[in-house]
Amino acid sequence: NIHIFEEQQTTTPSSIETTGTNMSATNVFTRPINWAAAFKTGDIHPSVQQHLVRVYASLCVCLLVASCTAVFLPISFPPLIASLLSIGMLLGMTALPATPTNQPTRFGLLLGFAGVMGCALGPLVHLVHDEIDPAIVYTALLATSTLFACFSAAALLARRRSYLYLGGILSAAISWLLVLSFMQFFFPSEAMQNALLYLGLIIFSGYVVFDTQLIVEKASLGDGDFLLHSAELFIDFVGLFVRILILLAKKNKKKD
C-alpha cells in the first residue's frame, strides 16, 4: 500500500501538467475568435466612419472614370496641359466651399480631374498593353489595389495619430525626388531612373498611410469635405500604379 501511494504521488504532478497543457492547447484552437476586436478601427467615431465610406465610394468612382478614359477615350494630353488642367480642377474644388449647394459642381470637377488623369495615363497603358504584355497592366492594377488596401487598413487599425509624424519625412523625400528628377532630365541614367521609381513607390506608399490618418483627424475635427479627401487618396493610388506599371514593364523587357 505504501508503494502504491508513493507511485500515485510521483505520477500525479506530471499527469496534472499534461492535462493542463492539453486543456490550454484545446482552448487555443476551440475558443471563438473575436473578429470585431480584430478589425476594430481604433477609437474612430461612427460619424467619421460614415465619412470614410463616402470618401472611399468617391475614390472608387474616380478610379472607374480614370480607367474608362485611359482605355476608351483616344485623347492624349501633353504632360504640361494635363498638369495644368488637373491643378486647375483641384484649385476649383478647393475654392468652392464644401456646401450641399456646391456639391454637384465640385463632384463634376472631381470627375473631370479623374478623367484628365486617365487621359494622361492612356498612352502609357496602351504602350504596355499593346507592345509589351497585356497581363502587365492587370498585374499592376491588382498589385496597386492590394498595396493600397493593406496600407489603408494599417492606418485605420493603428492607434490614431500614430503615423502623422510621416508628414515631414515624406515632404522632405518628395523634395529630394524632385531634385533627382531634375538631375535625371539633364543627366539621364538607368540607375537613376530605377532609383526614382523605387523611391517614388516608397514615398506614395507612405502617403497612403499618412493621408488616411490625416483624413480621419480632419473628419474628427469637423472637416467633412469627402470629395477633396478622395482626391488626395486618388493621387496616391495613381502614383503607386504608374510606378508599379513601369517597374513591371522594365522587368519584362529585361527577360526578353
N, C-alpha and C positions, 0 to 999 in steps of 0.2 A: 504493500500500500504506500509505503514511504517513497519507493522508487517511482511508482505511478504518479504521485503528487509532484515529485521533482520534474518529471518529464512534462507534465502539464504546465509547470511554472516556466520551463525553458522554452516551450513552444508557443505559449500564449502571446508574448510580445511580438514575435515575428508574424504570427497569424493576424494579429491586430493591425500591424503595419501594412501587411499585404492587402488586407481588406480595405484599409483606409486609402491605399494607393488606387485600388480598383474602383472604389467609390468616387475618388476625385477624377479619375480618367473618365468614368462613366458620366459624371456631371458635366465635364467639358464638352462631350460630344452629344449629350442629350438635352442640355438646358437650352431654352429658346433664345434666339438672337434678337436683341432689341434694335431692329432696323431704324426705328425713329431716332434713337440716340446716335446711331452710327452716321446718319445723314442729317443730323440737326445742324442748321446753318447758324451756329453761334448764338448770339443774342440779337438777331435781326428781327425787327418789329414786323408784325404782319402787314402793315401798310407799306413798308419797304419791300417786302416780298412781292406784293402786288405790283409795285413799281418795277421790280426786276422782271416780272412776267411781261409787262408792256415793253420794257427795253429789249428783251430777247425776241419777242414777237416782231418788233420793228426791225431788229437785226436780221431775222430770217427773211423778211420781205425785201430788205436791201440786198441780201445775198442772192435772192431769186431774180431780182431786177438786173443786178450786175451779171449774173450768169447768162440770162437771156440776151442782154445786149452784147456781151462778149462773143456769144456763139452765133446769134441770128441776125444781128444788126451790122451790115457791112460798112461801117463808118470808122475810119481811122483818124483820130485826132492827133496832131503833133503833140509831143510831150509838153511844150510850153503852153499851148492852147488848152490842153486838158487840165494842166495845173491851175491856170488862171480861172477856168470855168469852175473847177472844184472849189477853189478858195473863195470865189465869188458866191457860190451857193452856200457854203458854210458860214460866210460872213452874213449873208442874208438871213440864215436861220438864227444866228446869234443876235442880230439887230432887232428882229421881231420878238416882242415879249411872248413868253410861253403861256398864252391865254387860250381858252376854248375857241374864241373868235379867230385867232391866227393859226390854229392847229391845222386846218386843211392846207393853207398856204405853206406852212413850214414843213408839213409832211410831203407836199409836192416838191419842195426844194430838196428834201432828203432823198426822195426817189430820183430826182434829177442828178443829184450828186452821185448816187449809186450807179445810175445809168452812164454817166460820163466816165466813172472809174472802170466800168465794164467795157466801154468802147476803147479806153486806153489799154486795157489788158487783152483785147481781142487779137491784135497781131501776134503777141507772144503765145497766146493759147493756140491759135491756128498754126503757128510755126511748129510748135512742139507736136501738136496733134497730127498735122499733115506730113511733116518731113522727118520726124524722128520716131515717135511711137505714141499712138493714141492712149495706151494704157498709162503713160506717164501723167497725163492730165488728171485722170481719175484717181491715180495713186496719190498725187499731190493734194487733190481735194480731200481725199479720205484722211491723209496724214495731217493736213491742216485742221480739219474738223476735230480729229482725235486730240491733237495737241491743244487746241483752243479749249475744248471741253475739259480736259484734265487740269489745265492751269486755272480755268474759271472755277472749277469745283474746289481746287486747292485754296483759292482765295475766299470762296464763300464758306467753306467748312473750317477755315482757320479762325483764330481769335481776331476780333475786329481791330483794325488799325495796325496789325502786326507786320504788314508789308508796305506800309505807306512810306517807310524810310527809303524805299527803292526810287522814289521820285527824283531825288538829287543825283543818285548814281546813274539813272537812266538818262537824265538830261545831259550829264557830262559825257556819257557814252555816245549819245546822238551827236554831240558836238564833234567828238573825235571821228565819228562815222562820216560827217560832212567834210571834215578836213581830209580824211583818207580818200573820199570820193573825188574831191578836188585834185588831189595828187594823182589819182588814177586816171583822171581826164587828160592830164598833160604827160604823165609817165606811165603808160599802160603796162600792166604786168599781170601774168596769170596768177601768180601767188597773191598779189594784192587783191585781185578780183575775188579769189576764193576767201581771203580773209574778210573782205567786206560782206560777202554773202553769209558767212557763219556768224560774224559779229552782228549783222542785222537780224539774223534769226534769233540770237540770244536776246538782243535788245527788245524785239517785239514780243517775245515770249514773256519777258519781264513786264512789259507794258500791259499784257493781258491781265496779269495778277494785280499790278498796281491800279490800273483803271477800274477793275472790278471792285476792289475795296474802296477806291475813291468814290465810285458811284454810290455804293452803299452808304458812305458817310455823308455825301451830299444829299441823298434822299432822306437820311435820318435828320438832317438839319432843315428839311422842308423844300429842297430843290427837286421839283417833280418834272423837270424837263427830260422826259424819257426819249424824245427824238434826238436831242443833242447827245445824250448818253449813248444811244445806239450807234450814232455816227462815230463816236470815239472807238467803240468796240469794232465797228466795221473797218475802220482804218487799220486796227491791229490785225484783224483777220486777213485783209488783203496783203499787208506787209509780210505776214507769215507765208501766205500762199505763193506769192511771187518768188520768194527766196527758195522755198522748197521745190517749186516747179523748175527753177533754173538749175538748182543743185542736182536734181534727178536727171534732167536733160543732159547736163555735162557728164554725169556718171555714165549714162547710157552711151554717149558718143565715145567715151574713152574705151568702153567694151568693144565697140565696133572698130 
